[in-house]
Amino acid sequence: MVDIEQINPRNEAALKAWWEVGCAATAYRPGKPWPLWEQSRRALPAPNPERAVTLLAAIDGREMVGAGLLVRPLRENFHTATAFAYTRPDRTREGTGRRLVRELEVIAAGDGRTTIQSEAYLPPGGSGAAEAFATAMAYEVASRESIKELAVSDYRARREALLAEAAAADGYRIITFDTVCPEDHLESFGRLLGMLMSEVPLGDLDLEASEWTPDRIRAAEQRQVGIGRHVQTSMAIAPDGSVAGVSDVRIDDTDHEHGQVGITIVDPAHRGHRLGLALKLATHDLVLAAHPSLVSVDTSNAEVNTWMNAVNEALGYRTIETLLELQKRL
């Protein structure tokens, strides 16, 4: 008899067992689909001002055979939650995944969440068991994204040819920093962050715009510093001193071989100056200077975002998976 229990992320033994299930369940995927243990050990128990995290375990006797994760936003989108379920590969097709998903939905509903979102990963252009499971659980595809991976060796080979193309227009300048935004750009940075939900293609995902005050940005930065994550950031500063665009690559103290693109956005009023490419080059150069042992970087973009996909492909990114953004209204 498999029991579903909530686990305390500060219980390191239970957290390690939970992590091992997720690691085994995602091992078939390409790239780096699961964080290193030291990353999870540090990040999951740490206070998070942006979201509440609930961990579930499916336990058979003394063995953990399934793991669940529920993430609830705490600043906006109070009607939503994101749910993930993982089953140990040797224990699939026993109903454990279904039970985990249903329990995650119960917890979300009890917190007043009415829209549950999740993800399924497929080979490029293919299908898989995750998609069939999502359909069986009544989740619909709200958006499709391409997950891309960049080999650093490919980036180095392409970089010189892209530099001239990426030269910012007269009057713009690119600045960079590690995680903590300079005080004189903080308010303008928050204004740009507030545009994300309206400017990034979301498909049918039921998400609302956010407001990023200086205090909120500083709290988010403090968490990143606290868990050992470096957000290597580039900003385009317009002639009037405002933040015209921003991009970042994130890398953890515990893993200097793999990075992940966080956000890239250019203010619509400042598009047409190749700022996106300039920002991307600046962040990749910054993270490589700080972490010369970097091997790869991954990112994801909506398939309909042809401009950003073209920029990433020019840098050397190649599609390794298709991501289905899933949604279900309770």
C-alpha positions as a Markdown table, in Angstrom:
| # | Residue | x | y | z |
|---|---|---|---|---|
| 1 | Met | 0.0 | 0.0 | 0.0 |
| 2 | Val | 1.5 | 3.3 | -1.1 |
| 3 | Asp | 0.9 | 6.3 | 1.2 |
| 4 | Ile | 1.0 | 9.9 | 0.1 |
| 5 | Glu | 2.7 | 12.1 | 2.7 |
| 6 | Gln | 3.9 | 15.7 | 2.9 |
| 7 | Ile | 7.6 | 16.0 | 3.8 |
| 8 | Asn | 9.5 | 18.8 | 5.5 |
| 9 | Pro | 12.3 | 20.0 | 3.2 |
| 10 | Arg | 14.4 | 20.7 | 6.3 |
| 11 | Asn | 14.5 | 16.9 | 7.0 |
| 12 | Glu | 17.6 | 16.2 | 4.9 |
| 13 | Ala | 17.2 | 12.5 | 4.7 |
| 14 | Ala | 13.6 | 12.8 | 3.4 |
| 15 | Leu | 14.6 | 15.5 | 1.0 |
| 16 | Lys | 17.5 | 13.5 | -0.3 |
| 17 | Ala | 15.1 | 10.5 | -1.0 |
| 18 | Trp | 12.6 | 12.9 | -2.7 |
| 19 | Trp | 15.5 | 14.3 | -4.8 |
| 20 | Glu | 16.6 | 10.8 | -5.8 |
| 21 | Val | 13.1 | 10.0 | -7.1 |
| 22 | Gly | 13.0 | 13.1 | -9.2 |
| 23 | Cys | 16.5 | 12.5 | -10.5 |
| 24 | Ala | 15.7 | 8.9 | -11.5 |
| 25 | Ala | 12.4 | 10.0 | -13.1 |
| 26 | Thr | 14.0 | 12.6 | -15.3 |
| 27 | Ala | 17.2 | 10.7 | -16.2 |
| 28 | Tyr | 15.9 | 9.8 | -19.7 |
| 29 | Arg | 15.7 | 13.5 | -20.7 |
| 30 | Pro | 18.6 | 15.2 | -22.6 |
| 31 | Gly | 20.5 | 18.2 | -21.2 |
| 32 | Lys | 20.4 | 18.9 | -17.5 |
| 33 | Pro | 16.7 | 18.3 | -16.5 |
| 34 | Trp | 17.3 | 18.0 | -12.7 |
| 35 | Pro | 19.4 | 20.1 | -10.3 |
| 36 | Leu | 22.4 | 18.7 | -8.5 |
| 37 | Trp | 21.7 | 17.4 | -4.9 |
| 38 | Glu | 23.7 | 20.3 | -3.4 |
| 39 | Gln | 21.6 | 22.8 | -5.2 |
| 40 | Ser | 18.3 | 21.3 | -4.0 |
| 41 | Arg | 19.6 | 20.7 | -0.5 |
| 42 | Arg | 20.3 | 24.4 | -0.3 |
| 43 | Ala | 17.5 | 26.0 | -2.2 |
| 44 | Leu | 14.4 | 24.0 | -1.2 |
| 45 | Pro | 14.5 | 24.6 | 2.5 |
| 46 | Ala | 15.4 | 28.3 | 2.1 |
| 47 | Pro | 12.7 | 30.9 | 2.7 |
| 48 | Asn | 11.2 | 32.2 | -0.5 |
| 49 | Pro | 9.4 | 35.6 | -0.7 |
| 50 | Glu | 8.0 | 34.8 | -4.1 |
| 51 | Arg | 6.4 | 31.4 | -3.7 |
| 52 | Ala | 5.3 | 28.7 | -1.3 |
| 53 | Val | 6.6 | 25.2 | -2.0 |
| 54 | Thr | 5.0 | 21.9 | -0.9 |
| 55 | Leu | 6.7 | 18.6 | -1.3 |
| 56 | Leu | 4.9 | 15.2 | -1.3 |
| 57 | Ala | 6.2 | 11.7 | -1.1 |
| 58 | Ala | 4.7 | 8.4 | -2.2 |
| 59 | Ile | 5.9 | 5.9 | 0.3 |
| 60 | Asp | 5.7 | 2.1 | 0.0 |
| 61 | Gly | 6.9 | 0.6 | 3.3 |
| 62 | Arg | 10.3 | 2.2 | 3.8 |
| 63 | Glu | 10.8 | 3.2 | 0.2 |
| 64 | Met | 10.0 | 6.5 | -1.6 |
| 65 | Val | 8.6 | 5.6 | -5.0 |
| 66 | Gly | 7.1 | 8.9 | -6.0 |
| 67 | Ala | 7.6 | 12.6 | -5.5 |
| 68 | Gly | 5.3 | 15.6 | -5.9 |
| 69 | Leu | 6.0 | 19.3 | -6.0 |
| 70 | Leu | 3.4 | 22.2 | -5.7 |
| 71 | Val | 4.5 | 25.8 | -6.2 |
| 72 | Arg | 2.1 | 28.7 | -5.3 |
| 73 | Pro | 2.9 | 32.3 | -6.2 |
| 74 | Leu | 2.7 | 34.7 | -3.2 |
| 75 | Arg | 2.9 | 38.1 | -4.9 |
| 76 | Glu | 0.3 | 37.8 | -7.8 |
| 77 | Asn | -1.5 | 35.1 | -9.7 |
| 78 | Phe | -3.1 | 33.9 | -6.5 |
| 79 | His | -5.5 | 31.8 | -8.5 |
| 80 | Thr | -2.8 | 29.6 | -9.9 |
| 81 | Ala | -0.4 | 26.9 | -8.7 |
| 82 | Thr | 2.1 | 24.7 | -10.5 |
| 83 | Ala | 2.2 | 21.0 | -9.9 |
| 84 | Phe | 4.7 | 18.3 | -10.8 |
| 85 | Ala | 4.6 | 14.5 | -10.2 |
| 86 | Tyr | 7.5 | 12.1 | -10.5 |
| 87 | Thr | 7.5 | 8.3 | -10.3 |
| 88 | Arg | 10.5 | 6.1 | -9.8 |
| 89 | Pro | 11.1 | 4.4 | -13.2 |
| 90 | Asp | 10.8 | 0.9 | -11.7 |
| 91 | Arg | 7.4 | 1.8 | -10.2 |
| 92 | Thr | 5.5 | 3.3 | -13.1 |
| 93 | Arg | 2.0 | 2.2 | -14.3 |
| 94 | Glu | 0.9 | 1.5 | -10.7 |
| 95 | Gly | -1.3 | 4.7 | -10.3 |
| 96 | Thr | 1.2 | 6.5 | -8.1 |
| 97 | Gly | 1.5 | 9.5 | -10.5 |
| 98 | Arg | -2.3 | 9.9 | -10.6 |
| 99 | Arg | -2.5 | 9.8 | -6.8 |
| 100 | Leu | 0.2 | 12.4 | -6.5 |
| 101 | Val | -1.4 | 14.8 | -9.0 |
| 102 | Arg | -4.8 | 14.5 | -7.3 |
| 103 | Glu | -3.4 | 15.2 | -3.9 |
| 104 | Leu | -1.5 | 18.2 | -5.3 |
| 105 | Glu | -4.7 | 19.5 | -6.8 |
| 106 | Val | -6.5 | 19.0 | -3.4 |
| 107 | Ile | -3.9 | 21.0 | -1.6 |
| 108 | Ala | -4.0 | 23.8 | -4.3 |
| 109 | Ala | -7.8 | 24.0 | -4.1 |
| 110 | Gly | -7.7 | 24.2 | -0.4 |
| 111 | Asp | -5.5 | 27.3 | -0.8 |
| 112 | Gly | -8.0 | 28.9 | -3.1 |
| 113 | Arg | -6.1 | 28.1 | -6.3 |
| 114 | Thr | -8.4 | 27.5 | -9.3 |
| 115 | Thr | -6.0 | 27.0 | -12.1 |
| 116 | Ile | -3.3 | 24.4 | -12.0 |
| 117 | Gln | -0.4 | 24.5 | -14.4 |
| 118 | Ser | 2.2 | 21.9 | -15.2 |
| 119 | Glu | 4.7 | 20.8 | -17.9 |
| 120 | Ala | 5.3 | 17.8 | -20.2 |
| 121 | Tyr | 8.6 | 17.2 | -22.1 |
| 122 | Leu | 8.8 | 15.5 | -25.5 |
| 123 | Pro | 11.4 | 14.7 | -28.1 |
| 124 | Pro | 11.5 | 17.5 | -30.7 |
| 125 | Gly | 8.5 | 16.9 | -33.0 |
| 126 | Gly | 7.6 | 13.7 | -31.2 |
| 127 | Ser | 5.2 | 12.5 | -28.5 |
| 128 | Gly | 5.6 | 10.6 | -25.3 |
| 129 | Ala | 4.1 | 9.1 | -22.2 |
| 130 | Ala | 4.1 | 12.4 | -20.3 |
| 131 | Glu | 1.7 | 13.9 | -22.9 |
| 132 | Ala | -0.6 | 10.9 | -22.7 |
| 133 | Phe | -0.6 | 11.1 | -18.9 |
| 134 | Ala | -1.4 | 14.8 | -18.9 |
| 135 | Thr | -4.3 | 14.2 | -21.3 |
| 136 | Ala | -5.6 | 11.4 | -19.0 |
| 137 | Met | -5.5 | 13.9 | -16.0 |
| 138 | Ala | -7.5 | 16.4 | -18.0 |
| 139 | Tyr | -4.7 | 18.9 | -18.6 |
| 140 | Glu | -4.7 | 20.9 | -21.8 |
| 141 | Val | -1.8 | 22.3 | -23.8 |
| 142 | Ala | -1.8 | 26.1 | -23.2 |
| 143 | Ser | 1.5 | 26.8 | -24.9 |
| 144 | Arg | 4.4 | 25.1 | -26.7 |
| 145 | Glu | 8.1 | 25.9 | -26.1 |
| 146 | Ser | 11.4 | 24.8 | -27.5 |
| 147 | Ile | 14.1 | 23.9 | -24.9 |
| 148 | Lys | 17.5 | 24.7 | -26.3 |
| 149 | Glu | 21.0 | 23.9 | -25.2 |
| 150 | Leu | 24.2 | 25.8 | -26.1 |
| 151 | Ala | 27.6 | 24.1 | -26.1 |
| 152 | Val | 30.1 | 26.7 | -24.9 |
| 153 | Ser | 32.5 | 25.6 | -27.6 |
| 154 | Asp | 29.9 | 26.5 | -30.3 |
| 155 | Tyr | 29.4 | 29.9 | -28.7 |
| 156 | Arg | 33.1 | 30.7 | -28.7 |
| 157 | Ala | 33.3 | 29.8 | -32.4 |
| 158 | Arg | 30.4 | 32.1 | -33.3 |
| 159 | Arg | 31.1 | 35.0 | -31.0 |
| 160 | Glu | 33.5 | 37.2 | -33.1 |
| 161 | Ala | 31.2 | 37.1 | -36.1 |
| 162 | Leu | 28.3 | 38.3 | -34.0 |
| 163 | Leu | 30.0 | 41.2 | -32.2 |
| 164 | Ala | 29.8 | 43.7 | -35.1 |
| 165 | Glu | 26.1 | 42.8 | -35.8 |
| 166 | Ala | 25.3 | 43.3 | -32.1 |
| 167 | Ala | 26.8 | 46.7 | -31.7 |
| 168 | Ala | 24.3 | 48.8 | -29.8 |
| 169 | Ala | 22.8 | 51.9 | -31.5 |
| 170 | Asp | 24.3 | 55.3 | -30.8 |
| 171 | Gly | 23.4 | 56.5 | -27.3 |
| 172 | Tyr | 22.8 | 53.1 | -25.8 |
| 173 | Arg | 25.3 | 51.4 | -23.5 |
| 174 | Ile | 25.5 | 47.9 | -22.0 |
| 175 | Ile | 26.3 | 47.5 | -18.3 |
| 176 | Thr | 26.7 | 44.2 | -16.4 |
| 177 | Phe | 26.4 | 43.0 | -12.8 |
| 178 | Asp | 26.3 | 39.8 | -10.7 |
| 179 | Thr | 22.8 | 39.5 | -9.1 |
| 180 | Val | 22.5 | 42.8 | -7.4 |
| 181 | Cys | 21.1 | 45.7 | -9.5 |
| 182 | Pro | 22.9 | 49.0 | -9.2 |
| 183 | Glu | 20.8 | 51.4 | -7.1 |
| 184 | Asp | 20.5 | 54.1 | -9.8 |
| 185 | His | 18.8 | 51.6 | -12.2 |
| 186 | Leu | 16.6 | 49.8 | -9.7 |
| 187 | Glu | 13.3 | 51.5 | -10.2 |
| 188 | Ser | 13.6 | 51.5 | -14.0 |
| 189 | Phe | 14.5 | 47.8 | -13.8 |
| 190 | Gly | 11.3 | 47.1 | -11.9 |
| 191 | Arg | 9.3 | 48.9 | -14.5 |
| 192 | Leu | 10.8 | 46.6 | -17.2 |
| 193 | Leu | 10.2 | 43.4 | -15.1 |
| 194 | Gly | 6.6 | 44.4 | -14.8 |
| 195 | Met | 6.2 | 44.2 | -18.6 |
| 196 | Leu | 7.2 | 40.5 | -18.8 |
| 197 | Met | 3.8 | 38.9 | -18.7 |
| 198 | Ser | 2.5 | 41.3 | -21.4 |
| 199 | Glu | 5.5 | 41.0 | -23.7 |
| 200 | Val | 6.5 | 37.3 | -23.4 |
| 201 | Pro | 4.2 | 35.0 | -25.5 |
| 202 | Leu | 2.1 | 33.0 | -23.0 |
| 203 | Gly | -0.3 | 31.2 | -25.3 |
| 204 | Asp | -3.4 | 30.4 | -23.3 |
| 205 | Leu | -1.7 | 30.4 | -19.9 |
| 206 | Asp | -3.9 | 32.2 | -17.4 |
| 207 | Leu | -1.3 | 34.5 | -15.9 |
| 208 | Glu | -1.6 | 38.2 | -14.8 |
| 209 | Ala | 1.0 | 41.0 | -14.9 |
| 210 | Ser | 3.2 | 41.6 | -11.9 |
| 211 | Glu | 4.6 | 44.7 | -10.2 |
| 212 | Trp | 8.2 | 44.8 | -9.2 |
| 213 | Thr | 9.0 | 47.4 | -6.5 |
| 214 | Pro | 12.5 | 48.1 | -5.4 |
| 215 | Asp | 11.8 | 46.3 | -2.1 |
| 216 | Arg | 10.6 | 43.2 | -4.0 |
| 217 | Ile | 13.7 | 43.2 | -6.3 |
| 218 | Arg | 16.0 | 43.4 | -3.3 |
| 219 | Ala | 14.2 | 40.6 | -1.5 |
| 220 | Ala | 14.5 | 38.4 | -4.6 |
| 221 | Glu | 18.2 | 39.2 | -4.9 |
| 222 | Gln | 18.8 | 38.4 | -1.3 |
| 223 | Arg | 17.4 | 34.9 | -1.8 |
| 224 | Gln | 19.5 | 34.3 | -4.8 |
| 225 | Val | 22.6 | 35.3 | -2.9 |
| 226 | Gly | 21.6 | 33.2 | 0.1 |
| 227 | Ile | 21.2 | 30.0 | -1.9 |
| 228 | Gly | 24.5 | 30.6 | -3.8 |
| 229 | Arg | 22.9 | 31.5 | -7.2 |
| 230 | His | 24.6 | 34.0 | -9.4 |
| 231 | Val | 22.3 | 35.9 | -11.8 |
| 232 | Gln | 24.8 | 37.3 | -14.3 |
| 233 | Thr | 22.9 | 40.2 | -15.8 |
| 234 | Ser | 23.4 | 42.7 | -18.6 |
| 235 | Met | 21.3 | 45.9 | -19.0 |
| 236 | Ala | 20.9 | 48.2 | -22.0 |
| 237 | Ile | 20.7 | 51.8 | -20.8 |
| 238 | Ala | 18.9 | 54.2 | -23.1 |
| 239 | Pro | 20.1 | 57.7 | -23.9 |
| 240 | Asp | 17.6 | 59.1 | -21.3 |
| 241 | Gly | 19.1 | 56.8 | -18.6 |
| 242 | Ser | 16.2 | 54.3 | -18.5 |
| 243 | Val | 16.6 | 50.6 | -18.6 |
| 244 | Ala | 15.8 | 49.6 | -22.2 |
| 245 | Gly | 16.4 | 45.9 | -22.0 |
| 246 | Val | 17.8 | 43.2 | -19.7 |
| 247 | Ser | 19.0 | 39.6 | -20.0 |
| 248 | Asp | 20.6 | 37.1 | -17.6 |
| 249 | Val | 22.3 | 33.8 | -17.2 |
| 250 | Arg | 22.0 | 32.0 | -13.9 |
| 251 | Ile | 24.6 | 29.6 | -12.4 |
| 252 | Asp | 25.0 | 28.0 | -9.0 |
| 253 | Asp | 28.0 | 27.8 | -6.7 |
| 254 | Thr | 27.6 | 24.1 | -6.7 |
| 255 | Asp | 27.6 | 23.6 | -10.5 |
| 256 | His | 30.0 | 25.6 | -12.5 |
| 257 | Glu | 29.5 | 23.5 | -15.7 |
| 258 | His | 25.9 | 24.3 | -16.5 |
| 259 | Gly | 24.0 | 27.7 | -16.7 |
| 260 | Gln | 20.4 | 28.6 | -17.5 |
| 261 | Val | 19.0 | 31.7 | -19.2 |
| 262 | Gly | 16.5 | 33.5 | -16.9 |
| 263 | Ile | 14.8 | 36.4 | -18.6 |
| 264 | Thr | 15.5 | 38.4 | -21.8 |
| 265 | Ile | 13.3 | 41.4 | -22.5 |
| 266 | Val | 13.6 | 44.6 | -24.5 |
| 267 | Asp | 11.2 | 47.5 | -24.0 |
| 268 | Pro | 9.0 | 47.8 | -27.1 |
| 269 | Ala | 9.9 | 51.5 | -27.3 |
| 270 | His | 13.6 | 50.5 | -27.8 |
| 271 | Arg | 13.3 | 47.6 | -30.2 |
| 272 | Gly | 15.0 | 47.6 | -33.6 |
| 273 | His | 18.5 | 48.3 | -32.3 |
| 274 | Arg | 19.8 | 44.7 | -32.0 |
| 275 | Leu | 19.7 | 45.2 | -28.2 |
| 276 | Gly | 18.5 | 41.6 | -27.6 |
| 277 | Leu | 21.6 | 40.1 | -29.3 |
| 278 | Ala | 23.9 | 42.6 | -27.6 |
| 279 | Leu | 22.5 | 41.7 | -24.2 |
| 280 | Lys | 22.8 | 38.0 | -24.9 |
| 281 | Leu | 26.4 | 38.3 | -25.9 |
| 282 | Ala | 27.2 | 40.4 | -22.8 |
| 283 | Thr | 25.6 | 37.9 | -20.4 |
| 284 | His | 27.3 | 34.9 | -22.0 |
| 285 | Asp | 30.7 | 36.7 | -21.9 |
| 286 | Leu | 30.1 | 37.7 | -18.3 |
| 287 | Val | 29.2 | 34.2 | -17.1 |
| 288 | Leu | 32.2 | 32.7 | -19.0 |
| 289 | Ala | 34.6 | 35.2 | -17.5 |
| 290 | Ala | 33.3 | 34.3 | -14.0 |
| 291 | His | 33.1 | 30.6 | -14.6 |
| 292 | Pro | 35.6 | 29.5 | -17.3 |
| 293 | Ser | 34.7 | 25.8 | -16.7 |
| 294 | Leu | 31.2 | 26.4 | -18.0 |
| 295 | Val | 30.2 | 23.6 | -20.5 |
| 296 | Ser | 26.6 | 24.4 | -21.5 |
| 297 | Val | 23.7 | 26.8 | -21.1 |
| 298 | Asp | 20.0 | 26.0 | -21.6 |
| 299 | Thr | 17.0 | 28.2 | -22.3 |
| 300 | Ser | 13.4 | 27.9 | -23.5 |
| 301 | Asn | 11.2 | 30.0 | -25.7 |
| 302 | Ala | 7.7 | 29.8 | -27.0 |
| 303 | Glu | 7.7 | 28.3 | -30.5 |
| 304 | Val | 5.9 | 31.4 | -31.8 |
| 305 | Asn | 8.6 | 33.7 | -30.5 |
| 306 | Thr | 10.4 | 33.7 | -33.8 |
| 307 | Trp | 12.6 | 36.7 | -33.0 |
| 308 | Met | 14.1 | 35.2 | -29.8 |
| 309 | Asn | 14.4 | 31.8 | -31.4 |
| 310 | Ala | 16.5 | 33.3 | -34.2 |
| 311 | Val | 18.7 | 35.2 | -31.8 |
| 312 | Asn | 19.4 | 32.0 | -29.8 |
| 313 | Glu | 20.1 | 29.9 | -32.9 |
| 314 | Ala | 22.6 | 32.6 | -34.0 |
| 315 | Leu | 24.4 | 32.2 | -30.7 |
| 316 | Gly | 24.5 | 28.4 | -31.3 |
| 317 | Tyr | 21.6 | 27.1 | -29.3 |
| 318 | Arg | 20.0 | 23.9 | -30.6 |
| 319 | Thr | 16.6 | 22.4 | -29.7 |
| 320 | Ile | 16.8 | 19.3 | -27.6 |
| 321 | Glu | 13.2 | 19.0 | -26.3 |
| 322 | Thr | 9.7 | 20.3 | -26.8 |
| 323 | Leu | 8.0 | 21.7 | -23.7 |
| 324 | Leu | 4.2 | 21.6 | -23.4 |
| 325 | Glu | 2.9 | 24.1 | -20.9 |
| 326 | Leu | -0.2 | 22.5 | -19.4 |
| 327 | Gln | -3.2 | 23.9 | -17.7 |
| 328 | Lys | -6.3 | 22.7 | -15.9 |
| 329 | Arg | -9.1 | 24.6 | -14.3 |
| 330 | Leu | -10.4 | 23.0 | -11.2 |
